Amino acid sequence: MLSIAPLVMMFSFAEVKATPDSASSDSTAVVAVATDTVTVQLTIPTAADSLVMESRLTRTELRPTLERYFGRFNNDPALVRKVARAVLREAERQQVAPSLIAAVLVTENTTLKPAARSSVGATGLMQVMPMHAGKLDCDSADLVDVDSNICHGTRILARNLRRTKSPSTALLRYNGCVRGTNTPDCHRYPGRVLARAGRLRQEILAAAEPRGATIVALAER
């Protein structure tokens, strides 16, 4: 069973006033109303639980939200669809959260340009270094190709996650930030990626309701 902290709220068309509930945990709040109240219990998932919830969603459930997300960064519908499908495919193959892959991709390449190249040669959507091309059992070594680039990028990320057991450390390695001497502020990279991933995961779960969050009516007057 998921360890989801409850949030109890009372809704009304009258004036609403929020008050603390001393008998509840820190993650619980009570909203009191004057009249015509309906009390419901809203379960709010913890960060760990939200990852579990995301992992239980199908590609069909995930795809629309991912396409909307990528569409904010590029207005080519065909490219957006292809990127979303590639992310979902590799997420399933490598058992990495789609939200994390998407967050890395957008952080690395905010305009979703498949042919983008950095000053050090990092290439494509997930800014993969050429030394990795053709070495990760992807169908192609072409890092400009959408499917191939996302395959390479996701497999590098998955390998880092398996080796380090730490998302932050895995992301530092993905970014090439080992000592931080070449890019002093590169240690901010994990925080930026994880913040993006968290926001996207919230969107995914909200779109997947009632599976993402459960509202149970307790009483109605």
C-alpha positions in Angstrom: 0.0 0.0 0.0 1.3 3.5 -0.8 2.2 5.7 2.1 0.1 8.7 1.0 -0.5 11.5 3.5 -4.1 12.6 3.8 -5.3 16.1 3.3 -8.8 16.8 4.7 -10.7 19.7 3.3 -14.2 21.1 3.5 -15.7 22.9 0.5 -18.5 25.5 0.5 -19.9 28.3 -1.6 -19.7 30.4 1.6 -16.6 32.1 2.9 -13.7 29.7 3.4 -11.1 29.9 6.1 -8.0 27.7 6.5 -7.0 26.6 10.0 -4.2 24.3 11.2 -5.2 20.9 12.6 -3.0 20.2 15.6 -4.0 16.6 15.7 -2.8 16.0 12.1 0.6 15.4 10.6 2.6 18.3 9.1 1.3 17.3 5.6 -2.3 17.7 6.7 -4.4 20.8 6.7 -8.1 21.5 7.5 -10.1 24.1 5.6 -13.2 25.1 7.6 -16.3 26.7 6.0 -19.4 28.4 7.3 -22.3 26.7 5.5 -23.3 24.1 3.0 -20.2 22.0 3.5 -19.0 18.9 1.7 -16.2 17.1 3.4 -13.8 15.1 1.3 -10.5 13.5 1.9 -7.8 14.2 -0.7 -4.8 11.9 -0.8 -1.6 13.7 -1.7 1.2 11.4 -2.8 4.8 11.7 -1.4 7.6 12.2 -4.0 8.4 8.5 -3.8 4.8 7.4 -4.2 4.4 9.8 -7.2 7.2 7.9 -8.9 5.4 4.6 -8.3 2.2 6.1 -9.6 3.9 7.3 -12.7 5.4 3.9 -13.4 2.0 2.3 -13.3 0.6 4.4 -16.1 0.5 3.1 -19.6 2.1 4.8 -22.7 -1.4 5.7 -23.8 -2.1 7.5 -20.5 1.3 9.2 -20.5 1.6 10.3 -24.1 -0.9 13.3 -24.2 0.8 15.0 -21.3 4.2 14.5 -22.7 3.2 15.8 -26.0 1.7 18.9 -24.4 4.9 19.4 -22.4 7.2 19.1 -25.3 4.9 21.3 -27.4 5.8 24.2 -25.1 9.3 24.1 -26.4 8.8 23.4 -30.1 5.7 24.0 -32.3 6.4 21.2 -34.8 3.6 18.7 -34.0 5.3 15.8 -35.8 8.6 16.3 -34.0 6.8 16.6 -30.6 4.9 13.4 -31.2 8.1 11.6 -32.2 10.0 12.8 -29.2 7.3 11.8 -26.8 7.0 8.3 -28.3 10.8 7.8 -28.2 10.9 9.0 -24.5 8.1 6.6 -23.5 9.7 3.7 -25.4 13.1 4.1 -23.8 11.6 4.8 -20.4 9.9 1.4 -20.6 13.0 -0.4 -21.9 15.4 1.1 -19.3 12.9 1.4 -16.4 13.5 5.1 -16.0 10.7 7.6 -15.2 9.5 9.3 -18.4 9.4 12.6 -16.4 13.1 12.4 -15.6 14.1 11.6 -19.2 11.9 14.5 -20.4 13.4 16.8 -17.9 17.0 16.0 -18.9 16.1 16.4 -22.5 14.5 19.8 -22.1 17.3 21.0 -19.8 19.9 20.0 -22.3 18.0 21.2 -25.4 15.3 23.8 -24.6 14.2 24.3 -28.2 14.2 20.5 -29.1 16.5 20.9 -32.0 17.6 17.4 -33.2 20.8 18.7 -34.9 21.9 20.9 -32.0 25.6 20.8 -31.2 27.4 22.3 -28.2 30.8 23.9 -28.2 32.3 20.6 -26.9 30.5 18.4 -29.5 27.6 17.2 -27.5 24.9 16.4 -30.1 21.2 16.2 -30.5 18.1 16.3 -28.2 19.8 14.9 -25.1 23.3 16.4 -26.0 25.1 13.0 -26.2 28.9 13.1 -26.6 30.1 11.5 -29.9 32.2 8.9 -28.0 29.0 7.1 -27.0 27.7 6.8 -30.5 27.1 3.2 -31.6 28.2 1.7 -28.2 24.9 1.3 -26.4 23.0 -1.2 -28.5 20.7 1.4 -30.1 19.4 0.8 -33.6 21.5 3.6 -35.1 24.7 5.5 -34.2 23.3 8.7 -35.7 23.0 11.1 -32.8 21.0 13.6 -34.9 18.3 11.0 -35.3 15.5 11.5 -32.7 15.0 7.9 -31.8 18.8 7.1 -31.7 19.7 10.2 -29.7 17.0 9.5 -27.0 18.0 5.8 -27.0 21.7 6.8 -26.3 20.8 9.5 -23.8 18.4 7.4 -21.8 20.8 4.5 -21.7 23.6 6.7 -20.4 21.2 8.1 -17.8 20.0 4.6 -16.8 23.6 3.3 -16.5 24.5 6.2 -14.2 21.4 5.6 -12.1 22.2 1.9 -11.7 25.8 2.6 -10.7 25.3 5.5 -8.3 21.9 4.7 -6.8 21.5 8.4 -6.6 19.5 10.6 -9.0 21.6 13.7 -8.2 24.9 11.9 -8.6 23.7 10.2 -11.8 22.7 13.6 -13.2 26.0 15.1 -12.3 27.7 12.4 -14.3 25.4 12.8 -17.2 26.3 16.5 -17.3 30.0 15.7 -17.0 30.2 17.5 -13.7 32.6 15.4 -11.7 34.8 18.1 -10.0 33.1 21.2 -11.4 36.3 22.8 -12.4 35.5 23.4 -16.0 31.9 24.7 -15.3 31.8 25.9 -11.6 28.0 26.1 -11.4 27.4 22.7 -12.9 26.4 21.4 -9.5 23.1 23.2 -9.9 22.3 20.9 -12.8 20.6 18.1 -10.7 18.4 20.5 -8.9 17.2 22.1 -12.1 16.5 18.7 -13.7 14.7 17.2 -10.7 12.6 20.3 -10.3 11.5 20.1 -13.9 10.8 16.4 -13.5 8.7 17.0 -10.4 6.6 19.6 -12.0 6.0 17.3 -15.1 5.2 14.4 -12.8 2.5 16.5 -11.1 1.0 17.3 -14.5 1.1 13.6 -15.5 -0.7 12.4 -12.3 -3.2 15.2 -12.5 -4.1 14.3 -16.1 -4.4 10.6 -15.1 -6.9 11.2 -12.3 -8.5 9.4 -10.5 -5.5 7.1 -10.6 -3.1 9.9 -9.7 -5.0 11.3 -6.8 -8.1 9.9 -5.0 -10.9 12.1 -3.7 -13.3 10.3 -1.4 -16.5 11.9 -0.2 -16.8 11.5 3.6 -20.0 13.4 4.3 -22.4 15.8 2.8 -24.8 18.1 4.5 
